[in-house]
């Protein structure tokens, strides 16, 4: 399946780009993260500590157990703070 992945803030800086479309067999966000960790040093650094990253699937906050479907959008970003 194809996924549209968005990266924000320091996650984007470590990965090296803000968006991409990937072909994957990942069933969940956790499966996708395992694939991303294995790509290169930048991805390994970005996803080394998943407690420091939030995820949204199709613009709704998700978790590592969130299931993925073809053509969905997955966004990775640092925790949000308010003021």
Beta strands, then each sheet from edge to edge (+ up, - down):
strand 1: 2-7
strand 2: 19-23
strand 3: 54-57
strand 4: 60-62
strand 5: 73-77
sheet 1: 2+ 1- 5- 3+ 4-
end
